[in-house]
């Protein structure tokens, strides 16, 4: 899975940013799922009923004051990436 994230990081970052823009900057998390021979990526905003309240609180604590962190979840792991450090 980490190879997928590394290989597709730019695309994942674009998806994350676009989803946040569509929701007026609302924070969320990208969920990665293996579906047979392909990967499914879904953005879940913090306001969603699907988001566990404990996860919502954890994400708020893990975010930066500027809101620049991107969160990716797979295999019950949460990875955090500071988008300010990944600008091109």
N, C-alpha and C positions, 0 to 999 in steps of 0.2 A: 504494500500500500504506500509506503514512503517513497518508493520509486515512482509510483504514479503521481504523487503530489509533486515531487521534484520535477518530473518531466512535464507536467501540466500546470505548473504553478502560475504562469502568466494567465492562462485561461481561467483558472480558479479565482485568481485575483480579480479578473474582469467580471466574472459572474457575481462575486461578492459585492464589488463596488456598484455594479448595475442594480442588483437587488436592493441594496441600501438606498440608492438614489430613488428607485421606484417607490420606496417607503419613507421618503423624506428624511433619510439619514438614520432610520431606526436600526439599532444593532441587532445582530442575529448570528446564526451559526450555519456553516455549510456541513451537511451530513453526506458522507460518502458511503454508498452501498454497492457491493458486488452483486450484479445480477447476471447469472450465468457467465457469459463471456464479455460483458461490458460493465462499465462503472456508471452508476447513477449518482447525480449530484443534486441535492435539494437544499434550498435556503429556508431556514425556519426563523422568523423574526421573534424577538423576545416577547412580543405581545400575543403570540400564537398560543392557543389552548394546548397545542402539542408540546410546548416547552414546559418541562418540569420546573416548578417554582425554585427549587434549589439550584438548578442549572442557571436559571435566569439571574439569581443573586450572585452566583459564582462568576458569570460572565461580566456582570457589572463591576465586580471587584477586580477582575483581571484586565479590564480595559484601561486604556490610558486616558488622561484628562482630555486629550484631543480627539479621542474616539478612533484612533488609527489602527487598532488591532483587528486582525481578521482571525476568526475562530473556525477550525475545521475539526469535525468529529468523525472518527471511524474506529471500529472495534472497541468501543467504549473508552477511547482515548480522546483527549482534547488537545489539539495543537494550537498554539498561538503564534501569530506572525505580525510583526509591526510593519504596516504598509509604508510608513515613512522611511524605513530602512530599505525597502524593496522598490523604491521609485526608480524609474528609468529616465 
